Structure formats: structure tokens, C-alpha cells
């Protein structure tokens, strides 16, 4: 185990195995590719030839170096070819039986000092090791697809693993230019342990017909900056693979959030396993294609159209960052805007904040000075809601407190003209409760903007059971005019984004609370393995731990699922006044400004 890992066998040459072989060969290792399918072996060789040809074309390597890489990769159909390997990485189908068969055979083939690694992302490494003649040399080496691009490698050790084996594969991962993260043997490890619960909830949300597949995916891409929506990602991973991973996670955790959504079983058993089958949650041009094509579930433009009410002027109630951001967005789109606060001074301060924001846009060349002056000229700062008497759309952006919002809507009901649309920007409170504070609940709807409003493209449009069709049509039309992307959802806790985001964040906290992984390792795993723009703890500290706790509590009260109960560690930090960046300390400490 102390010898350099210079000759490495990869057992299973599917997409993942071929990717691992590619990375190893490029890093100067002798690679023995083994697969019972000659077709799979030929595809792996062709993939390496194509990827190295592209590297030559981009002048990253020379043709001579390319030939050296190709010469280092040899393929075989018999496990006996692994006899001289220093390390064997199995990447066969996600099944105990298949993997155990490989490990039992390898015990009789490889040298006593060779390391055996499983590429599983969900099965127990300990169980696989226990069935081996030399459990101390068995560990997990979990790469992420596409292997050439993704930096994360989870190095998984069991209670039986020799630390020298862990050190050897960790050094290998570093030599490959990867970021190794050491984790214990737990279903899903770090990245998939957090990712698959989120994907499962998205599948369940779609199955419940709460929102369309397009809106769920758009919400998470545009609201969280994720590279892919959850349902598109399930299609990429494979619906059957996701179901297998979730089954393993549920067997370990007994957490309902990990119990596979029934739709995953239905799609799997129908053979609709995602991109590889040409159909899953979406329909693709052909099996293996990434090109989505229209099907019976694709929304049509005519289905989205509807006769709305005319909106020329907009009132925005509030004086905080969100209120001023929303007012800026509407003014930029050419609407007359009344920005009302509790006093003229607060309203003027909010307008001054908009002026600074617009000045920054001018400095960065995003708008002209003339456009800035025109935009500012469309905004009237008012110290009273009475200024909303003639607006066509009133948007409240005050404190996230139901009593405050209900009181505001009762006032808007008396002030605003008949036919005016009344919208709340709440992120977690029931919209219908605001509607019932008025005598015109049919005119009330949710418009959940994301912070910072001028930059974030998403708006969740929340209909209650009382919202009129023309009000919904009006808000969708207005959202398009202000160059935002509307997604429709019903009036329930968290809507789309927060209902999927915050359980994921809560589960990350539980990982730290249970001493499974560190803050840094979890943040690194989700950024490097999942392509997330921020790790969960970076995001929690930005959002604010008090805000996060409040949303978790709302979700738990609404859905009554024990798995949604806020992590005690989050509650303790909030009780201690550690609220994140705004207080200088949350999960991490920050320099005071």
C-alpha cells in the first residue's frame, strides 16, 4: 500500500468508468480497462481518442503526448488483466451482488498489497469490505460526472480500512488535479447525501402537480443559481439510478425525505429512465441525447395567454432593500412607480438607495446617464400609503410578519381603486391570509421576488384558491414586461424554491451536528461535486440564520414531517445571536466592517 499507484485497473467502462480511465491515462498512469462488453470497451477507447484529439486541437497537448496517453490505456474482457494493478477501481452497476462478485474474484487475482476501491455513491463500503478476504484494503473512491470536469473525489473509509490505503488514494486524487474529501461510510456520503434528498422532493413536488416540470427546474436554476434544474438532473443521472441511491439512503436513515417518490418507481419500471432512454421527466431527441423536444406535457404559448388588466402605474410599499430593488425594476421597465414608506424621510432614503444603484449601473456601462435620469424620474417617494389611490398594481415588501402584512392589506383595501391588483412579496407566509384581510380576495396574489431584485430573474407567482384568472394573467404579463421569469405555484409554505432549498440546508446542518463532516468539506463537496455557486453554510450565513430558522419552522408546521424539523444546532446558534454575516458570526466568523 506504500508503493506509488502507477498501474490502475478500471472495472466497468460505462460513462463513469471511461471518464476515470481518461483522467488516469492523461495523468501518466498505466490504465487497464476491463469490461465484459467489447462494445463498452470500444466506446471507452473512442471517447479517449476524441477527448485527446480535442486537447490537441486546443493546443493543450501535442500529438506526441496524445499518442503516449492512448498507449497507456489498454482494454480487456477478463478480470485476470488486473493481476498486476496497484489499485483497482470498480464502476459496475449499483448492486451489491454485482460489486461483491467483482471483489470476490479480485481477491484471487490481485497482489496482497493492491488496493480495491468501489465507485459506489450509495452502497455500504463496509458491507463490501466485510465480504472481501482483505477488508483492510477496500475503500470507496467516488468520482463525479463528468469526471474530466468535476473536481471533487470523495474518499470513503470504513472502520476496517487501513489508513495507508486512504493516504495512497488521497495522494492519487491530488495528482489527478482533484480535490479529495475524506468521509465515513454513510449512504450517499456528503454530496449525494444532500443532493438526492433534494432531487427526491422535487420529484414528489412534480408528482403532486404542485408545479410544472419546467417551472420547478427554472425556479431552482434562476432562484438559486444552480447549473441544472432537479428534474433535468434526475434525467441526466438516470431515474433508475436515483431510485437505487434513495432506496439505500432510506434503508440507512429511515427519513421520509429519502423514501423514493412513487413517480421514480413508475418511470423506472416503464423504462423511462431519463436521457439514456430518450425519455424520463422530459422527452429527448433520441436515447443518449441532451436535446429536449416538445411532448404532450410541454406548455404552449396559447395555454399561458390570458386577458389581463391594464397596468400603467405601480405602488411599492416598504423602505428596505427588497422594496427599493422592486421599485427600481418596475421603473426601469417604464412603469410609473410610487414608493411609499412609513415616513417621507424613509421613502426618500429608499429612493436615494435606488439612485446609488443606478449610478453603479452607469459606471459599469450597463445604462446611460439619460436612462438613469428617466428611471429616477418615474419614481415618486411618498410618506403615506394614501399615494396608492390611483395605482393599478400595489406590491407590498414590508417585514415578514403576518400581522403587519394583514394590517397593510386592510389599509390597501380601503385606499386602492377598484380593480387594482394587490400583491405580496412574502417568501413563506400564506398569501390567502393576506387576501382575507381585504374585501376583494380575488384581487390578491403573491409575487415573490428574489434578492437582489434588480439582478435575480425569478418571480414566483402564487395563486390562492380565491385569486381571479385575470389577476393571475395580469401578473404574468407584468412579470414578463419587467424582464423576469415567472413560475406558477400554489399557496403553500415555501412555494417552490424555499420548499426545496431549506430542507437541503437543514440536512447539511445535521451532517455537521452529527460530526459526519466539517463545514469546509460540505461546502467544498457541494460546490465541486454539485456545481453549486455557494456551499450550504456560505449560503446560510448570507441568508441569515434567523431567517433560515423561521422558514424551516414554517415548513415543519405546514408539512408535519419529522425530517423537516429544524436542526437543533441552527436553533442554538440563533438563540446565541449568531445570525450570520450580518452579526459577524454564524457558522463561521467574519471581520467586522
N, C-alpha and C positions, 0 to 999 in steps of 0.2 A: 504493500500500500504506500510505501515511501518512495517508490520509483515514479519517474515522470510518466504521465499518461500520454504516451506518444502514439499508441495504436489503439483505436477505439472502434468497437463494433456497434452498429445501429441495427436493431432487430425490428423490422416493420418499416416499410418505405412508402407509407402514405404521405399526405401533405406535411405532417409534423416531422416524421422521420426523415423525409427528403430534405426538409429545411435544416434540421440538425446536422445532417451529413454535409450539406453545403457549407454551413458555418465552420464546421470542424476542418474540412478539407482546405478551406481558404486560410485557416489559422495554422496550417502546416502539419496537421495530424494525418497519419495514415488511417483511412476510413474503410472499414469493412461493412458494406451494406448487405443485409440479409432479409430476404422476403421469399415466401413460398410462391409468390406470383411473379412470373417473368415480366408480365405487363407492368406491375408496380415498379420493379427494378428498372425497367427500360424508361419509365416516366421519370424516375428519380435522376437517372443519368442525363436524360434530355433536359430536365429542369436545371441541372448544374451547368450543362453546356450553354443553355440560354442565358442564365444569370451571369456567367463569366464572360460571355460574348458581349453582353450589355456593359459590363465593367470595363472591357477593353475599348468599346466604342466611346465610353465616357472618360477614357484615359486614366482610369483608376488603377488598372494593372496593365502590364504588357502582354503581348500574345505569348511570349515565352513563359511568363508567370502563369498564364491561363492554362497552358499545357501541363505545367507542373501540378496545378490544382487537380485537373482532370485525371492525371496519372495516379494521384493519391486516393482516388475513390474507385474501389472495386466492388462488384456486386456478386452475391452468391445466393443459392436457394437452400443451403443446408446450414444448420446451426454449427456444424463442425468447423466452419470457417472462422468461428470466434475463438478458436483454441489458443491463439497467441495474443489475444487482446488484453490490454491493461485495464480497460474499462468496457463494459457492455451496457448500452442504454436500450432498454426495450420500450417500443412505442407501438405495441399491438393493441387491438380493440380493448375498450374499457370493460373488462370482465375478469373476475378473479380466476375463473377456470382457465382462460386463455393465458393470462400472465403467469399463473402457477405452473402451467405446463412448460412455458419457456424457462422459468427459473429452475425447475427440477431437471430439465435437460441440460441446462448450462452448468449445473453442479458437477456433472460428469465430464464436462468438456473443458472448461477454462482452468487456468492455473490457480493454485490455492490463494495467491496474493492478488488476484484480479478483483476489481470492484464491480458489483452488479447494481445498476440503477434502473428504477422504474420511472417511466414518464407519466404515471398516473396523475390526474388532477383531482381525484376524489376518493379512490380506494385506499384502504388502510395499508400503509407501508409496513407496519408492524406485522400484520397478518401475512403479507407476502414474505417477509423476512423469516417469520417463525416456521414456514414450510420449507425453507432453504436449509441445506446441510451446513452452511456457514452464514448464519443470520447477521453476524457482526459486519459483514462486508456488503450488506444490502442497504440501500438508501433510496430516497426519491430525488429526481432531478427534473423539475417541472419547468420546461420552456414555454414560451407564449408565442402564438402565431400572429403574424408571420415571423418566423424565427430570425430571419435576417434583419428585421427592423426593430423588433421588440427587445428592450434591454434587460428586462427582468428575468432572473432564474431563481426559483425557489428551491433551496437545498433542504431536503426533508430528512431528518434523522429520527429513528425510533429509539426506544430505550435499549435496544440491542446493538445499535450501530457503533462501530469503532470510530472514535474521534479522528483518527488518522485518515479514514476514508472520507469523512466530511471535509477535512482540510485539503485533501488532494483534489476533490471535485470543485471545491470553492476556488482554489488556485486556477483550475482549468477554466471555470466560468469567467474569471477575471482576465485570463489570457485571451479569451474569445471576445473581449470588449463588453462583457455583460456585467450587470450589477447583481451579484448573488445576495440573497436574503436567507438567513438560516431560520428555519421554522420547525416546530414539532409536528408530530403525526396526528393531524386532525382533519376530518373530511373537508375538502375544499381549500385547506391551508389558508393563506391570507387572502390573496386576490380573488380566487374563485369563491372562497367562503363568504366574501362580501358581495361579489358580483352576482352570483347565481340566485341569492335570495331576492335581490332587486329585479332580476330578469323574470323570476317566477311571479312576483307581484304584478309586474307589467302584463304578463300573460293572463293572470287572473282578472286584472282590470279590463282587458280587452274582452275576455270571455264573458264578463258580466255586462258587456255592451255599455259600459260607462262612457267610453270614448272610442273613437275610431283608431285603427292601427296607425293611420297617417298622423293623427293628432297626438297620440301618445309618443310616437317617435319624434315628431317635430318639437313637442314640448320639452323633451329631455335634451335634445340637441341645442335648441335655441335658449332654453331656460337655464341649462347647466353647462353648456359648452362642451358636451360630450361628442366624441367623434362619430358615434352612431346611435340611433335610437335603439331601445331594448328589443323590440320585435325583429327589426332588421338584423340585430346582432345574434339573436336566437337562430335565425335562418342561416347566418354565416357559420356559427358554431355547430349547428345541427340540432334539430329539435329532439332527436333521439338521444344524442349525447347529453344535452342539457337535462333531459329526464333522468338519465342514468346518474349523473352527478348529483342531482337533487335527491334522488332516492337514497344515495349513500349519505348525503348530508342529513337527511331526515332520520335515517336509522341511527345516526350518531347523536343528533341534537334533540330529536322529538319536538322540534319547534315547528309550529304550524306554518310559519313563513317559508319553511323548506319543504313542506309537503307538496309534491308536484301538482300544479294546476291541472285539472282534468283535461283541458284542451291539449296539453302536451302529450298525454297518452293517446288521445283521439287522433291527433295529427301523426304521431309516430306509427301507430298501428295501421293507419291508412296509407303509409308510405310517403306522407307529405313532410319530409324531414328537413326541408329548407333548400338552400341553393343547390346542394349536391343532387337533389331530386328534381329540381326545377320548380318546386312549389312547396311552400310552408305557410307562414303567415302571409307572405306575398307570393305572387306568381312571377317566374323568371323566364327570360327568353328561351333558355334551354338548360338542361341539367348542367350544373357547374358554372353557369353564367351569373354575373353580378348585375346584369341588366334587368331591372324590374319592368314588367309590362302590365298594362291595364287588364283588370279582370272584373268579375261581377261585383266585387266589393269596392272598386275604385270610385271615389266620389266624382260626380260630374259637375261641371260648372253650373248647369241649369238647376241641379239639386240644391246648390248653395245660394242661388239667387233668390231674392225676395224683395218685395216693395217695402222700403224703409221710410222713416220720417226725415224731413229735411233738417240738416244741422248746419248752421252757419256760425253760431256762437257757442262757446263752451265755458262753463264755470268750473274752477278747480278750488276746492275747499281744503285749506291746510297751509302751513308755512314751513314744513320740513323739507328735507332733501327730495323725498319722493314727490311731494306736491309741486315743488318748483321744477323738477325734472319733467313731470307730466305736462305742466303748463308750457314749458319750452317746446316739447314735442308737438303739441297742438298748434302753437304759434308758428313754428317752422313750416307746418303744413298749410298755413294760410288762414287758420280759424281766428276769429276774434275771441280773445280769452280774458275772462275776469278771474283774477287770482285773489281769493278772499281769505283773510286770516282773522284772528280774534281781536286784532287792533291794527290800525293803519301802519304803525311802526313795524309790526311783524310782517305785514304784507309788503311793505317797501323793502325790508331786508330780504324777503324771498325773491322779489324781483331783481334786487341787486345781485343775488346769487346767480340768477339766470344771465344777467349781463356779463358776469365774470366767465361763465361757461361759454357764452357766445364769443367773447373776446378770445378765449383759448382756441376756439374753432377757427377764428380769423387768423390768429398767429400761426396755426398749423396748416393754413391754406385750404381748410375744408369749406369755408364760406367767405364771401366778400364782405367788406365793411358795409356796403349798401344793404346786403341781405340781412346783416346783423341789425342794422337800424330799423329796417322794415319789420323784422321779427319782434324786436322790443316794442315797436310802436303798436303792435297788435295786442299787447298785454296791458291790462288795466289793473293796478293794485288797489284793493278795497279792504277797508277795516270792518266790514259787516257783510253778512250773507244776503242782506237786502239787495245787494248789487246783482243778485242772480235772478231778479224778477223776469228778465226777458231772455235768458239763455235757453238754448234748445237742448243742451246736454249738461247736466251737473255731475261732476265727478268728485267724490269725497276721498281725501287722502289724509285723514286725521289719525289719532292714536288707535292702535289695535285693541280697542276696548269696546265691548258690545254696547254697554250703556251709553257711552259717549257717541257711538255711531247711531244708535237708535234715536237719541235726542236730536242729533244733527238731521236725520232723515225726517223727523217730525217737523222740524223747522223748514226744511226744504219743501215739504208737502204744502206748507202754507204760503211760501214765498214764490216758488216757481210756477210758471204759467201752465195751464192745462196742456197736456201733450208733450211736455218736456220729459226727456229720459233721465232717470236718476240712477247713477252707477256708484257702486262701492269698490274700492281697491283692496278690500280685505284679502289676506292670504290664507286665513284659517277659520274665520267666523262664519256662521250660517247667513247667507245672503237673504234668505226668506225672513229672518228675524228683523233685518233692516227694512225689508219690504212691508212687513206687517206693522211697522211704526208709522206707516203712511195710510192715506185713504185711497191710494192708487197703486197697489202692489203689482199690478200688471205692467207698470212703467219702470219697475226696478230690476236691475241686472247687475251682475258682477263683472268688473273689468280689472283683472289682476295683472298690473304691470310689474316688471322685474327691475331691480335696482342695479345700475343706474338707468333710469328710464330712457334718456336720450340714446344710450348705446345698445340696450338689450332689445332684441327684435320680437320677443314673445309677449303676447297678451292672452291670458286665459279668460274666455268669455263664459260666464257662469249663469246658466238659466235656472230659475226656480220653477216649481210646478205652476206658478202664477204668472210668470213672465209672458207677455204678449209676443206673438210671432213677429210683428212689425218692429217691436223694440229690439228683439234679437237681430233682425235683419239690419236695422239701423246701426247697431254697434259693430257688426261685422263689416259693414260698408265704411264706417268711420275708421275702424282699425286699419283697413287696407289703405285709406287715404293718408293716414299718418305714417305709412310705410312700416307697419308692424305686421307680424304673422299671427292671425287669430287661430286659436284652437278652442273647440267647444267641449264643455264638460258640465256635469250636473252639480247640484248644490250639496256637496258632501265634504267632510273635513279633508283639507289638504289639496283638494282638486286633483290635478294630475301630478304636477312636479313635486310638491311637498309631500304628497302621499307616497311617492316612490323614493324621494331623496332622503327623507328624515329617518325612516327605518334603517336604511343603509348606514347613515351616520351613527345611529344608535347602536347598531351591531358592531361598528368599528370601536365604539367606546367600550362595549362589553369585552372585546378582544383584549384591550389594554387592562381593563378591570380584572380579567381572569389571568393576567400575566402571560398570555399566549404570545404576544408580540409587542414591540415598542411602538411609540408614536411614529418615530422616524421610519421604521421598517414598514409600517402600514401605509404611511403617506407615500413612501417610495414605491411600494407594491402597486398601489392604485394608479400612480402616475406612469410608471414604467410598464406595468403589466396590463393596465386597462386603458391607457391613453387619456386619463382624466386630467384636466387642466390644473386641478389642485387636489392634494390629498385630503381625506376626510377631516383631519384635525386642523389643517390650514383653513379649510372652509368653515368649520365650526367656530374658530376664533374670529374669522371675518364676520360671519353672520351675527355672532353674539350668543353666548351660551344660554343667557336668559331667554332670548327669542327662540332658540332651538328647543329648550325645555318646554316652553309654552306650546309650541307646535306639537311636540311629542305627546304632551298631556292631552291636547285636543284630539289627536289621532287615537290615542288609547281609549279615551272616553267614548268616541264615536264607534269604533270597531270592536271594542271589548276583547281584543286579542292579547293574551298574556305576553306574546312576543313583542308587542308594541309598547309595553311598559317602559318608561324612561329608565335608562341605566342609572343605578344609584350614584355612580361616580359623577355623572352630569349634575344630578341634584345636589350633591355635596359641594361641587365647585361653585354652583350658582349661590348656594346658601352662604358660602365663604366670600362672596362678592367678586369671584374670579370669572369675569364675564367675557374675556377675550381681549382683542386688541384695544377696544375702547377703554378698558380699565388697566391696560398694561400687563395683564396676566390672565390666561385662560388655561388651555392645555400646555401652552408654552408662555414664556415671559418675553416681554417686548420693551424696547427702550422707550422711555417717556419722551414725548415731544415737547 
